[in-house]
């Protein structure tokens, strides 16, 4: 765990916080795979989230997805658009929550 979170160091997150980022993403993955279709969660993890980018701005973490996340999984995992969108939104929210927890930064209300 990071000694104390430093927002300025997060600019260079892969240098200063790589292990913590991995832990947060892994915790989110484990949470999601226990609650959703494992093939869908693995597909989202490998085809969408592998190119996502976490940011820290204005006191909170957010995860930016790559362009066209739905297209990245189309034909790889059979899932309807609505289920995909809902699952990705929940997964991103879980990652953001795990980032806050891992770095011990309270989420804004």
GULUMFI-178341 format. One record per residue: residue number from 1; x, y, z of N, C-alpha, C in turn; residue in three letters. Coordinates in pm, 1 decimal, decimal comma. Example, Ala and Ser with C-alpha at 12.3 -4.5 7.8 and 13.67 -1.06 7.14 Angstrom:
<sites>
<1 <1319,0 -569,0 780,0> <1230,0 -450,0 780,0> <1320,0 -330,0 780,0> ALA> <2 <1285,0 -225,0 708,0> <1367,0 -106,0 714,0> <1290,0 3,0 787,0> SER> 
</sites>
This chain:
<sites>
<1 <85,3 -118,0 0,0> <0,0 0,0 0,0> <89,0 123,0 0,0> UNK> <2 <43,3 224,7 -65,4> <118,4 349,7 -71,2> <127,8 408,6 69,5> UNK> <3 <243,8 469,7 99,3> <260,0 531,9 231,3> <153,4 638,7 250,2> UNK> <4 <154,5 737,4 164,1> <52,9 842,1 165,7> <32,5 886,0 22,2> UNK> <5 <-91,3 892,4 -19,8> <-121,3 926,6 -157,9> <-80,5 1070,0 -187,7> UNK> <6 <-10,7 1087,6 -299,4> <33,3 1219,4 -344,0> <-23,7 1243,6 -484,0> UNK> <7 <-123,1 1331,9 -496,7> <-185,2 1357,5 -626,6> <-84,6 1396,3 -736,4> UNK> <8 <20,3 1467,4 -699,1> <120,1 1505,5 -800,0> <195,2 1384,0 -852,4> UNK> <9 <222,5 1288,3 -766,2> <290,1 1165,8 -810,8> <199,7 1083,0 -902,2> UNK> <10 <67,6 1101,5 -889,8> <-24,0 1024,0 -972,4> <-13,1 1062,4 -1119,5> UNK> <11 <43,3 1178,9 -1147,0> <70,1 1218,4 -1285,3> <159,8 1113,4 -1351,7> UNK> <12 <251,4 1057,1 -1274,0> <343,0 952,5 -1319,0> <305,4 821,0 -1250,3> UNK> <13 <178,6 787,6 -1256,7> <121,5 677,9 -1178,7> <189,0 543,3 -1198,7> UNK> <14 <234,1 514,7 -1320,6> <292,9 383,2 -1345,4> <433,4 371,8 -1287,5> UNK> <15 <494,0 482,7 -1257,0> <625,0 483,9 -1191,6> <606,6 474,0 -1040,3> UNK> <16 <514,8 553,8 -986,6> <499,5 564,7 -841,6> <396,3 470,4 -780,3> UNK> <17 <294,7 432,4 -856,9> <182,5 359,0 -797,4> <141,1 234,8 -876,0> UNK> <18 <232,0 176,3 -948,9> <197,6 61,8 -1033,7> <134,3 -52,7 -954,3> UNK> <19 <196,2 -92,3 -843,3> <143,5 -204,5 -764,7> <5,1 -175,5 -709,0> UNK> <20 <-16,4 -53,6 -664,6> <-146,3 -16,1 -610,9> <-253,2 -17,4 -720,4> UNK> <21 <-217,3 28,4 -839,2> <-311,4 25,5 -951,6> <-347,5 -118,1 -986,7> UNK> <22 <-247,5 -203,7 -993,5> <-274,0 -344,4 -1022,1> <-367,5 -405,2 -918,4> UNK> <23 <-343,2 -374,7 -792,4> <-425,6 -428,2 -684,0> <-569,9 -380,6 -696,7> UNK> <24 <-589,8 -252,5 -723,5> <-725,1 -198,5 -735,3> <-800,1 -263,5 -851,1> UNK> <25 <-734,4 -275,7 -966,7> <-798,2 -338,7 -1082,1> <-827,3 -486,6 -1054,1> UNK> <26 <-734,7 -555,4 -988,0> <-755,6 -697,1 -957,8> <-870,7 -715,6 -859,3> UNK> <27 <-877,7 -631,0 -757,3> <-988,2 -639,4 -661,8> <-1122,6 -616,8 -731,2> UNK> <28 <-1126,7 -520,7 -821,8> <-1250,1 -494,4 -896,8> <-1285,8 -614,9 -983,8> UNK> <29 <-1186,6 -672,3 -1049,8> <-1208,6 -790,9 -1133,0> <-1267,0 -905,0 -1049,9> UNK> <30 <-1205,9 -932,1 -935,2> <-1253,9 -1041,5 -849,2> <-1396,7 -1016,7 -802,6> UNK> <31 <-1426,3 -892,8 -768,2> <-1562,3 -857,4 -726,5> <-1661,2 -882,8 -840,8> UNK> <32 <-1626,1 -838,1 -960,0> <-1717,9 -849,2 -1073,7> <-1735,1 -994,8 -1120,4> UNK> <33 <-1629,7 -1072,4 -1121,5> <-1641,6 -1210,1 -1171,1> <-1725,6 -1297,1 -1078,4> UNK> <34 <-1735,7 -1256,9 -953,0> <-1820,0 -1330,3 -858,8> <-1968,0 -1296,5 -875,9> UNK> <35 <-1998,8 -1188,5 -949,0> <-2136,8 -1141,3 -960,6> <-2193,7 -1145,2 -1102,1> UNK> <36 <-2107,7 -1167,1 -1199,7> <-2151,4 -1163,7 -1339,8> <-2092,8 -1281,2 -1416,9> UNK> <37 <-2142,5 -1298,2 -1537,2> <-2091,9 -1402,0 -1626,0> <-1940,7 -1385,8 -1643,2> UNK> <38 <-1869,2 -1490,8 -1609,9> <-1723,5 -1483,8 -1611,0> <-1666,5 -1457,5 -1750,0> UNK> <39 <-1728,7 -1510,8 -1854,4> <-1680,9 -1486,0 -1990,9> <-1692,5 -1336,7 -2025,7> UNK> <40 <-1803,2 -1275,9 -1986,3> <-1822,8 -1133,1 -2012,1> <-1720,2 -1049,7 -1934,5> UNK> <41 <-1699,0 -1080,7 -1808,6> <-1604,6 -1004,7 -1726,7> <-1462,8 -1020,0 -1780,7> UNK> <42 <-1424,7 -1140,2 -1817,3> <-1291,7 -1161,1 -1876,7> <-1278,6 -1083,9 -2007,8> UNK> <43 <-1383,4 -1085,7 -2089,4> <-1380,5 -1013,6 -2215,9> <-1364,8 -863,8 -2195,8> UNK> <44 <-1441,2 -808,1 -2103,4> <-1431,0 -664,6 -2073,4> <-1291,5 -633,5 -2020,3> UNK> <45 <-1243,2 -717,0 -1932,2> <-1110,6 -696,0 -1873,4> <-1002,1 -695,2 -1981,8> UNK> <46 <-1006,8 -791,9 -2071,4> <-901,0 -807,4 -2171,2> <-915,7 -715,3 -2292,3> UNK> <47 <-1037,6 -685,1 -2332,4> <-1057,8 -608,8 -2455,8> <-1085,6 -460,3 -2433,6> UNK> <48 <-1130,5 -424,4 -2315,5> <-1167,8 -285,0 -2289,2> <-1078,8 -224,5 -2180,6> UNK> <49 <-1079,2 -286,4 -2064,8> <-1009,0 -227,2 -1951,1> <-857,3 -234,1 -1962,5> UNK> <50 <-807,1 -321,7 -2048,5> <-662,1 -329,4 -2065,8> <-605,8 -200,2 -2125,0> UNK> <51 <-691,9 -119,4 -2186,0> <-648,1 8,3 -2241,0> <-718,1 126,8 -2174,6> UNK> <52 <-775,2 102,0 -2057,9> <-837,6 211,8 -1983,5> <-728,2 291,4 -1913,5> UNK> <53 <-764,4 410,3 -1871,4> <-666,1 497,8 -1806,8> <-727,2 559,3 -1681,9> UNK> <54 <-668,4 532,8 -1564,9> <-718,1 596,6 -1442,6> <-660,2 737,7 -1427,3> UNK> <55 <-742,4 827,4 -1377,4> <-700,9 965,3 -1352,9> <-744,1 1005,4 -1212,9> UNK> <56 <-673,5 1101,8 -1157,0> <-712,7 1160,6 -1029,1> <-727,1 1310,3 -1052,0> UNK> <57 <-849,5 1360,3 -1035,7> <-878,4 1501,9 -1059,1> <-981,9 1549,8 -958,8> UNK> <58 <-961,0 1668,4 -907,5> <-1057,7 1732,1 -818,2> <-1100,9 1641,9 -702,9> UNK> <59 <-1005,2 1568,6 -646,5> <-1033,1 1487,7 -529,2> <-1096,3 1353,4 -553,9> UNK> <60 <-1101,4 1310,5 -679,4> <-1158,3 1179,0 -704,8> <-1091,8 1109,2 -822,6> UNK> <61 <-1102,4 977,3 -818,1> <-1050,1 895,1 -926,4> <-1159,2 875,3 -1030,4> UNK> <62 <-1117,0 869,6 -1154,4> <-1208,8 832,8 -1262,5> <-1131,6 746,1 -1361,2> UNK> <63 <-1203,9 661,0 -1429,6> <-1143,0 571,3 -1527,1> <-1197,4 608,1 -1664,0> UNK> <64 <-1106,2 635,8 -1755,1> <-1142,8 669,4 -1892,5> <-1125,3 544,3 -1978,3> UNK> <65 <-1229,6 510,3 -2051,6> <-1226,1 392,4 -2137,5> <-1171,1 428,4 -2275,3> UNK> <66 <-1118,2 329,1 -2346,3> <-1073,5 355,0 -2482,5> <-1193,6 380,9 -2573,2> UNK> <67 <-1167,3 430,9 -2692,4> <-1274,5 455,8 -2788,8> <-1347,1 327,1 -2824,8> UNK> <68 <-1476,4 339,0 -2847,7> <-1561,3 228,5 -2893,0> <-1547,8 99,9 -2809,4> UNK> <69 <-1572,0 107,9 -2678,9> <-1556,4 -13,0 -2597,2> <-1647,5 -127,2 -2641,9> UNK> <70 <-1768,0 -93,8 -2687,5> <-1860,5 -200,4 -2729,9> <-1805,8 -275,4 -2850,7> UNK> <71 <-1746,3 -203,2 -2943,6> <-1692,1 -266,9 -3063,6> <-1574,9 -358,8 -3031,4> UNK> <72 <-1503,4 -328,6 -2926,0> <-1386,9 -408,4 -2888,1> <-1425,2 -549,2 -2844,8> UNK> <73 <-1549,9 -566,6 -2801,0> <-1591,7 -696,7 -2750,1> <-1693,5 -765,3 -2842,3> UNK> <74 <-1747,2 -688,4 -2936,6> <-1846,8 -743,7 -3028,5> <-1785,1 -860,0 -3106,1> UNK> <75 <-1855,2 -970,6 -3108,2> <-1808,2 -1088,6 -3178,1> <-1714,0 -1175,0 -3094,4> UNK> <76 <-1667,2 -1122,5 -2983,6> <-1578,2 -1197,8 -2895,7> <-1659,7 -1266,6 -2786,2> UNK> <77 <-1751,6 -1190,1 -2727,3> <-1839,0 -1241,3 -2621,5> <-1982,2 -1207,1 -2660,5> UNK> <78 <-2069,5 -1307,9 -2666,5> <-2209,1 -1279,0 -2700,2> <-2280,5 -1209,5 -2584,2> UNK> <79 <-2314,7 -1081,4 -2605,4> <-2384,4 -1005,0 -2502,3> <-2462,5 -893,3 -2571,7> UNK> <80 <-2582,8 -866,5 -2520,7> <-2661,3 -757,7 -2578,9> <-2605,0 -624,2 -2531,7> UNK> <81 <-2637,5 -518,7 -2607,5> <-2582,8 -385,9 -2580,8> <-2616,0 -336,1 -2440,6> UNK> <82 <-2740,1 -355,8 -2398,1> <-2781,9 -305,6 -2267,0> <-2703,9 -372,9 -2153,7> UNK> <83 <-2691,2 -504,1 -2160,2> <-2616,5 -577,1 -2057,7> <-2470,4 -533,2 -2057,3> UNK> <84 <-2414,5 -516,8 -2175,6> <-2275,9 -472,5 -2185,7> <-2258,5 -336,0 -2119,7> UNK> <85 <-2343,3 -240,1 -2156,0> <-2332,1 -103,7 -2102,8> <-2346,8 -101,8 -1950,5> UNK> <86 <-2445,6 -175,2 -1899,9> <-2467,8 -179,5 -1755,2> <-2349,3 -242,9 -1682,6> UNK> <87 <-2296,8 -350,0 -1739,5> <-2185,1 -420,5 -1676,7> <-2058,7 -336,5 -1678,4> UNK> <88 <-2030,2 -271,8 -1790,7> <-1911,8 -185,3 -1798,2> <-1924,5 -69,1 -1699,8> UNK> <89 <-2041,4 -9,0 -1692,2> <-2061,4 102,5 -1598,6> <-2038,5 57,2 -1454,3> UNK> <90 <-2091,8 -58,2 -1419,0> <-2071,9 -111,1 -1283,8> <-1924,3 -143,6 -1259,1> UNK> <91 <-1859,3 -201,6 -1359,1> <-1717,9 -238,9 -1347,3> <-1631,5 -113,4 -1327,1> UNK> <92 <-1654,7 -10,3 -1405,9> <-1578,9 114,7 -1392,9> <-1602,7 176,0 -1255,1> UNK> <93 <-1728,0 175,9 -1210,6> <-1758,0 229,0 -1077,7> <-1684,1 149,6 -970,0> UNK> <94 <-1677,0 19,7 -988,2> <-1607,0 -64,8 -890,5> <-1457,3 -35,3 -890,9> UNK> <95 <-1398,1 -17,0 -1009,1> <-1256,2 17,4 -1016,2> <-1231,5 149,5 -944,8> UNK> <96 <-1316,2 247,7 -971,7> <-1299,8 378,4 -907,4> <-1310,7 366,1 -755,6> UNK> <97 <-1404,6 285,4 -708,6> <-1419,1 263,4 -564,1> <-1294,8 195,1 -507,6> UNK> <98 <-1241,1 98,5 -581,0> <-1120,5 28,8 -535,7> <-999,9 121,9 -535,1> UNK> <99 <-992,3 212,4 -630,6> <-883,5 310,2 -630,4> <-891,3 398,1 -506,2> UNK> <100 <-1010,9 443,5 -473,3> <-1028,5 524,5 -352,5> <-989,7 444,6 -228,1> UNK> <101 <-1032,6 320,0 -222,9> <-1002,9 235,3 -107,1> <-852,7 206,1 -98,2> UNK> <102 <-792,4 168,7 -209,2> <-651,1 132,9 -211,6> <-562,5 250,1 -170,7> UNK> <103 <-596,3 367,6 -219,1> <-516,0 486,2 -189,6> <-563,2 561,3 -63,9> UNK> <104 <-666,7 505,9 -0,7> <-723,1 565,0 120,9> <-761,5 710,6 101,2> UNK> <105 <-832,1 733,9 -9,8> <-883,2 866,4 -43,4> <-1035,4 857,3 -39,1> UNK> <106 <-1099,8 937,4 44,1> <-1245,6 934,6 53,3> <-1307,9 979,9 -77,0> UNK> <107 <-1415,4 912,6 -115,2> <-1490,2 952,2 -234,2> <-1573,0 1074,8 -200,7> UNK> <108 <-1574,4 1172,5 -292,1> <-1660,7 1290,0 -269,5> <-1807,3 1245,6 -263,8> UNK> <109 <-1885,2 1317,4 -188,9> <-2027,8 1282,8 -175,9> <-2107,5 1335,6 -291,6> UNK> 
</sites>
